[in-house]
């Protein structure tokens, strides 16, 4: 059986420059503009592709839109540092850092576009039946 791996996530945005500014400050890296409407951030083995359909000349009628109930989850080596940078970068905190019943330390926020983002202490990641921190 072939194991597939996720390598890119597209995040549709209205204002690419504002979104890039936020994630550049938050991730402490400029990322890379790969087309007029796409800016990539390397997030380990997955690329976060901030995508403005209109800046790339694509029609919005093809279904690109912000999804209100979609979360992007990022593993963070220093959860407190990311938490402190959210508002400074232009985002909105939704929760304090919390301990979830499945063992993760986590918090939720919004980026400037209103996309829901979450950050999890990488030492407490839970991937299903096997806890990563117990291996």
N, C-alpha and C positions, 0 to 999 in steps of 0.2 A: 504494500500500500504506500502511495506517495503522500508525504506530509506537506501540505501547503503552508506557506507562511505569509503573513500580512506584511507588506513592505511599504505601502503608502496609504494615507488617509487624506481625503479631500475635504477641506473645510470651506464651504462657500461663504463669501463675505461681500458686503456692500462697499466698504471702504478699505481697499487693500493696504494703502499706506498707513492708515491708523492701526490696522490689525498687525502689520509687520512691525511697527514701532512698539506695540505692546509686547508681542512675543520676543522681539529682540531684547528688550529690557528684562523681561521675565526670565528668558533662557540664557541671558548674558552672551549672546552670539548674534551676529547680523543675519545669519541665514544666507540664502542665495536666490536672487531673482532669476528665474529661468525662462520667463516670457513676460510680456506686458501685464498679464493678469495672473501669474503664478509666482509664488515665493515659497521656497522650500526651507524647512527647518529639519535638520537631522536629529532625530530623537532615538538614538541607538540603532536598532534594526528596522525602525519604521520612520518614514518621512512624513512630516506634517506639511501638507500642501495647502497653503492659504490661496484661495482661488476666487478671483473676481471675473465672472463670466463676461460682463460688459467690457472690461479692460482687455480681454482676450478676443473681443469681437463675437462672442457667442450669444445666442438669443436666450433670454430668460425663460421663454416659453418652452424650452426643452426640459424644464423641471428643476433647475437649480434654485434652491432656496434655503434659508436658515430653518433648521428643524428645532423647535422649541424644547423638545424633551430628549434631545440627544446629548450625551455626555462624552467628553474625551477624558480618559484617565491617564495620568502621567505618574510614573514611579520617580520619586525624588530622594536623593541621598541625604538632603538636609531639609526636612519638611518645614521647620520653623523659618528658615531663610526664604523659601519660596512664599510662605504665608506672609512674611513681612514685605515682600516685593510686589504682591498683587496690586494693592491700591496705589503704590508709588508708580507702577507701570501703567495705570489707567483702568484696572479691572475693579470688580466689586466682590467683596467677600460675602458669601451666603451663610457659612457656618464657621464655628471655631474648629480647631483640630479636635477630632473625636476618636474614640476607640469603638470600632464596630463589633457586633457580636461574633463575626467570623475572624476577628483578630487584627484587622487592619487599623492603622492610624491614618486618618483621612480628613480632608476638608474639601468643601465645594465653593466654587466662585463663578463669576461671569467674566468673559472677556469684553472689550469695549463694544463688540457687535451684538452682545447678548448671548453668545454661545456658552453653554454650560461646560465647565471644566472642573476636573477634580484632581487632586494630588494625593498620592499615597506614599507613606514612608516605605522606601524600597526594602527595608528589613522586615516588613510585615506583610508583603504581598501575598495574597491568597489567589491561587489559580484554579481552584476546584478542590478535588479530594486530597491533594497533597500540598501541605504548606511548604513554601519555599524556605522559610527560616528554620525549618526543622530538618533540613537535609544536610 
